[in-house]
Amino acid sequence: MPAAREQASHKAHPSTITAEVRDRLRRDIVSGVLSPGSRLKVSELTSSYRISGAPIREALGQLQGEGLVVILPNRGASVRAVDAQLIHNIYDVREAIESFLIARFAELASDTDISAIEAIQSRFEDAAANRDNTSMQAANQEFHAYINGAYRNAEALEVLRRSSQLVAHLRHKFGYSDFRLTQIIEEHRAIIAALRERDAVKAAAAVALHDRSARAELVRQLGLSQGRSGSAASPTP
């Protein structure tokens, strides 16, 4: 893209450009292009990404919120390793928030809401049968978004959103093992059964188990990948 057109595009769509830069930085961190502990100098990123400094600074701030970037006063930004500890931290927070939100959903959900969840689950299982990873991931996200969004707690949803892109990116790279697919289907069905009973305690326990299983699978896959790379600190999933 010519420089003049690129600059005009940046001015016309600043939020879109920031999102594109953020997504590219995230991919480069998770894939290992930007290694753990490396400095993220705006001047260097401006040159390598061929974009102005403003969207890069905004993107770095957003990635700090996701836990992928560390920004310290007078030291600038650096890459945080995508390791087992980060995955544990993310899922500890997700479990606490999602357990709360599904308990509220169990108390408020209508029969129409439950039927909508069942329809989403049906799409997930159809995609699983066809080994359609993209459709499975989309249906899985829709399943949880429907439940989590029903209570309309914007602050809780924002905390979940900060880590959702990293989790989705890792899941896209790893895919689903046959064992994990069986787990997800069983766990989703248990969640739906608890919701059908309007049992908030059982629903919260079911989603907590679901988050712990997802965490264990990602940690396992991350460890296998890092073992292949020969470095426990490598962020390559």
Secondary structure, DSSP 8 states (H G I E B T S, - for coil): --HHHHHHHHHH-HHHHHHHHHHHHHHHHHHTSS-TT-EE-HHHHHHHHTS-HHHHHHHHHHHHHHTSEEEETTTEEEE----HHHHHHHHHHHHHHHHHHHHHHHHH--HHHHHHHHHHHHHHHHHHHTT-HHHHHHHHHHHHHHHHHTT--HHHHHHHHHHHHHHHHHHHHH---HHHHHHHHHHHHHHHHHHHTT-HHHHHHHHHHHHHHHHHHHHHHHHHHHHHHT-TT----
